[in-house]
Amino acid sequence: MHAISILEPGGPEVLSWLKVPDPVPGPGEVLVDVAAGAVNRADVLQRLGFYPPPEDAPAYPGLEASGTISAVGEGVRGWTVGDEVCALLSGGGYAERVAVAQELLLPVPAGVSLVEAAALPEVVCTVWSNVFMLADLRPGERFLVHGGGSGIGTMAIQIAKQRGAEVTCTVGTDEKARRCVELGADHTVNYRTEDFVQAGEFDVILDNMGARYLDRNISALAPGGRLVVIGMQGGTKAELDLGRLLGKRASVHATSLRARPLEERAAIVASVRENVWPLLEAGTVRPVIDRVLPMPQAGEAHRIMESSGHFGKILLKTGES
């Protein structure tokens, strides 16, 4: 098969579409012929050499993909050859085939195309596990998501709104603000000209910036507020004022999804299927796709992501899918 290989850490030009060995499904795994994979910030970090895959994961980037099951390993139950699925991955989504543990599979929701479904597993599992399973966002609470125009942001806005929260997001342009409001955001903050702290207080904040926003995020928390940090675009080291945190009876969580044990990721996938898949099938939540590129053009997809010129997900399509 072909896969996007990282020849050495560096810019988008190091991503190459090369022939590599076919994966073989082990016990409890299925082989998926990939229709599309999705691009995430974690893939950019991996390309730069800052976020290596777990030892048991494929070396190729890609944390989510969709496709058709072409083979099943020993002990697989409930999935058969020909099923259309999307999958949460630890790596390997930028490829023509990928082996996946059966617990990390989701059916393609009714009303969503096979290619579009590649935009779902990583972002939905990230939003659901952090905002609802961990931070326990409740109806009527105030929720802030940074980067409203990102794949995470566009999904977080929709799910939080459907769950009855008051939703605010940060954006970099007026056009992105308009589109976020269309998705359900109640308020937007242009981070280039406005201060999100002035829009607080928030019960739950989902942050992808890390160190640069830590102090201001604490300032923006309501009493009993919960800050969940899922990214480090703004750096990794900052001082934390424990006095302010204690005074607000607030909490800070830093989480990742990729390296969790299989049983933890499986529990998240099961909860997503139970709680979010009905919203997708009802059409009240939908994947937001910025563009679809041929998978050999992964380098161009990374350039677009790094420029932050996209709104929603960038997908990489294989063959004639």
N, C-alpha and C positions, 0 to 999 in steps of 0.2 A: 504494500500500500504506500501512499504518500502521506507525509505529515510535515508540519512546520517545525523545523529544527532550529535551535539556537546555536550557531556555530561558535560564538564566544560572546561574553557580555558586551553590550554596546547599544548603538542606536537601532532604529527600525530596520536598517539595511542588513543586520545580522540574521534576520529571519529568512530561512530558505525552505522551499518546498522540495523535499527530497524523498527518495525511495527508502523505506525503512521496513524492518520485519513486521509481519502481521501479528497482532495480539492474539492470544489464545485464551478463551474463557476458562477459568478454574472452577472448582466446586462452588456452587452458589452464585456464579457469575453468568452474565449473558454477553454476547458479542453484538454490538450495535453498529450497523452501517450508517455512518454519520451523514445526515442531510445538511446540518449547519451547526456551527459552534458560535459562541458569543464572546466578545472582547470585554475584559474587565481590567480595572486598574492593577489588580494583582498580577496579571499577565505582563504588564509593562515592568513592574518591579522584578519579575522573574527574568525578563529579557536583560535587565540592567545588572543582574547578578545578586540582587538583594533579597530574593524570596524563592529559594530553591524548593522544589517539590519534595514531599515526603519520600522516604526511601522506597516504599512499596508502590509509588505512583509512576506513571509514564513520565519521561523526561520532557515531553512536548507540552507547551502551554495549553490552557483551555480548561476552565472550571465548570463548564456546562455545555451540553450539546443535545441535539435531538436527532432522531433517526429511526430506523427499523431494525428490530431484532432479527439477526440472521443465523444465530446459533445459541444454544443454551448449554450450560455446564451441568454437571451432576448435582442433583439436589435442588434444582430451581423449581419453584412452585408458583403458579399463578401467572406466569409469563410464557408465551410461546413464540415460535418463529413467525414473523410477519406482523407482530404487534408494533404499533407506532408509539414511541416513547420519548420522553426527555429525561435527562439524568444529571444529578449532582456529581461532580467529579473532583478528584484531587489533582488532576492533570490529564492531558491527552485529548482534549476537545478539538484541538487544531489538527485533525487527522481524518482520514477516510474511514477508519474503524477504531473502536475503543471497547475494551472489556470493562464491564461495570458490575458491581455487586448488586444483586437483585433488590436489596433493601433501599438502594438509592435511585430507583426508577420511579417515574411518575407517568401516567398515561397522558397523551396529548389531549388537552381539554377540548370538548366540543366547541366549535366556533373559532378555534385557533388553528392556523395552518401548521404543517409539520415544520417548516422552516422557522416560522415565528415562535414556535414552542422552545427553540434554543435560547430565547431571551428570558426564560422563566426560572429555571431551577436555582441558580446561584443567588439571584436578586431576591426572589420570593423567600427562599430559606433564610437569607441574611436578614431581611426585614422582619419576617415573622419571629425568628428565634430571638432577635435582639429587642425589638420594640414591644412584642407581646409576651413571649415566653419568659424573657429575662426582666425587662423593665415594666411589664404588666400595665401597659397603657390602657386606660379605662374610658368608657364613654363620658364625654363632657370634659375630659382633661385637655390641657393645652400641649400640643406636640410641635417641636421644631425639628426639621430635617435640613441639614446643610447640603447644598448642591442639589436643589430641587430639579434641575434639568438632567441629572445623571440617570443611569439605569436604576440605581438604588432609590434616588429621589423620586422619580416618576412613579415607581411602584409603592414607595412608602406613603406618598400623598394619597394615592387611591385607597389602599387598604385601611389606613388610619381614618380617612373620611368615612368609609363604609362601616367602620367600627364605632363611629360616633364621636370622634375626637375633633377638637378645633385645631386646624392644621396651618402652620406657618412654614415657609421654606425660604432659604437664601438662594439668590440667583445673581448672575453677572450682567444680564441685559434685560431691557424692558420686554423684548420679544419672548425670552424665556419666562419672565414673570407672567405674561399673558397666557402662555400655554400651560403653565402650572395651575393658574386659576381655572382654566378649562378642565383640568384633571380633577379639581376639587379643592385646591388650596384656598383657605379663607383669607390668608394674608401672605404677602411676599416682601422680602427685604433685599434690596440691591446692595450686595456687600461692597461694591465699589464706591457708593455714595451714602450709605446708611449704616447704622450700627444696630446689629440684631439684639444687643443687650437692651436697647430702648424699647424693643417690641415685646420683651418678657413681662411676666415670669412664666416659665414653662415647666410642666410636670415631667416631661420626658424630652430629651434632646438626643438625636442620632447624629454623630459627628464623624466625618471622614478626614478631618484636618489634623487632629492630634495636638502636638505641643503648642502650635501657634494660637489655637483657639481655647486652650484649656482654661486659662484664667477668666476669659470672658464668658465661656460656657458656665462656669461656676457662678459668675455674677448673674447670669440669666436664668438660673434654676429657681423654681419656687420652693418654699419649704416642703421637705419630703420629696424633692425632685430627684430624678434618676438620669444621669448622663451615661450614654453608652458610646464608647470610642471604638470605631471599626477600621480606621485608616490613619496613615501617618504622612499625608501629603504635606502637612505643615511642620514636619519634624517629629523627633522622638523624645526630646528631653525638655521638661519645663518644671517650674516650681509649683507645688500644690499647697494652697493655703488651707491647712486642716482646720484652723479656727473658723473660717467662713463655712467650710463644709459641715462641721459639727453644729454651728449655729443654725444652719438650715435643715439639719437632720437629713442631709442629702447623701447620695451615693454615686460613685464613679465606677463603671465597669469597662474593662478593655477586653475585647473578644476577637477571635478569628474562627473561621469555619473549617478551613481546609485541613488542618492537622488534627482535628478532633478524632477520637476513636470512632470506629464504624458504628458502634451501638448508639453513640450520641447523635451522629449525623442521621442515622436511620430513624431515631425518635423525632427529629426535626422534620424529616421528609414525611413521616406518617402524620404529624400534626398539620403540616402544610396541606396534605391531601384532604384531610378532614375539614379544615377551616377556611382555606383559601381557594381550593379548586372549585367549590360551589360558586364562589363569586366570579371566577373566570368563566365558568360554563353558563352563568346567568348573564354575562356580558357587562356586569357592573364594575369589574376590574379587567384591564386588558394590558398586554405587553405594548410598550411604546417603542417603535423601531425607527431609528434615525436613518439607517441605510443598510443595504446588503451588498457585500463585496464578494468576489470570488476568493476562496480560501488562499490561493497563492499570493493574493495581495494583502496578506496580513500586515506587512510593513506599513502600507498606506493606512490601514485601519488604526495602527498604533499612532501614526502621525496625527490623525484626526483626533483621536482620544486625548493625546498630550496637548493639543491646541485648545481643548475644551470647546470646540466649535460644534459639538453634536448635541442633540436633545434626545434622550432615551438611549436605546441599545444599538450598538454596531454589531452586525452579524457577518459571519464568514460562511459562505455557501460552498458545498462541494459539488463537483460534476454538474449533472443536469437536474439536481434535486428541485 
